[in-house]
């Protein structure tokens, strides 16, 4: 195969992949519940050049902020279940070309006029709209605004359009039937304003999604500019909640291609080469018109996102293929109400922690001070050499007969060599008791020993010694004698 053909095929494949790449578009959001409950709601449209992408309500949806996934749970459902949250206006051309005026003059064979195919296409669309609000209007060369045949009625309860009735209401008076071409942009804008005002004023459930479907040939006394719909479209997100979508079903036979292409510049264009193709063009547009691929996503945000202006995105991971991420969407004035119970709990925990720290510090300080005092007493006791103030004579135990002279004001008794009175008895604690002398009194105190301290057979914590008393520490019994 020649190299240039291989390159051409490769480039064609790349183009096909680029065209078919899926896209997610945030159409609308609601943050009114975020302050109290942490809920952020988004209406997201997902599709590619092949059409809307369905069955993503069970896919994994995430909220993205600063290129990271926000800690949140998602509740997702198809937007089509929202009933009258969508209003659809279908405008049918009823000018000479659509009424088949030229057919009547140029042929003997009776042909269905294009407007009859258009009515059939609208009836086909109506059966797919369910409880969406449906409006139907037509325009001709004479009237300055469309004639409304139906205004914001649930499609499921509206009867099928009768061609004879449409023809009767939409045909201009005979005396004015050759008045020229319609002023297409002006009359379409006038019809949109009347339709939107009526829908927004509904008391039960004003729509969030406004869909304009134009069945036209583009013939117009005014040239159609590509931004013709901008004055109406700019109202959404400013004066009106929700968003606007535009679809143009264009009859190419006898039509003005430049005008109908300009009409659809901000929307989707489906071209019918002949009048018989109007129904097929409508069938191609129906999945988009009915809102297939639009998802109602509510995120229960666990984090505390807040700020005057935040850029977020919504992402969905289909069962197969790569993750689809929307463009950034701006949230303005996002704030979360303070959780009083949470604050109270946090404050209480803080107070408890502070109290624990204070108590721990005090205990540590007291322990350090006690050790310092004990060490100072021991140093003073070891340094002191003076007259014998009393004696302890071992009467029973491993060191029976040993005599200990008391010369210091503070004498520690125990098994450890650090004591002034060392008793090598395994039943005696390392530091068992202390004797303090104040004036003519001798006070003994048990130092939380394992076997206790006894005077004359009585367990004591603190007690005064008298001449001749029996002092027992562990398994050693001593006799207290004054010098």
Secondary structure, DSSP 8 states (H G I E B T S, - for coil): --HHHHHHHHHHHHHHHHHH--EEEEEEEE-TTHHHH-EEEEEEEEEETTEE----TTSEEEEEETTEE-SEEEEEEEGGGGSTTEEEEEEEE-SHHHHTHHHHHH-SS----HHHHHHHHHHHHHHHHTTSEEEEEEE-SS-SS-EEEEEEEEGGGS----HHHHHHHHS--GGGTTS----HHHHHHHHHHHHHHHHHT-SS---SEEEEEEEE----SS---TTTTHHHHTTBTTTBSSEEEEEEEEE-TTS-HHHHHHHTTTSEEEEESSGGGHHHHHHHHHHHHTTTTEEEEEEEE-S---EEEEEEEEEEE-SSS-EEE---EEEEEE-----HHHHHHHHHHHHHHHHHHHHHHHHHHHHHHHHHHHHHHHHHHHH------EEEEEEESTTTT-EEEE-SSEEEEESSTTSSEE---TTS-TT-EEEEEETTEEEEEE-S-SS-EEETTEEESEEE--TT-EEEETTEEEEEEE-
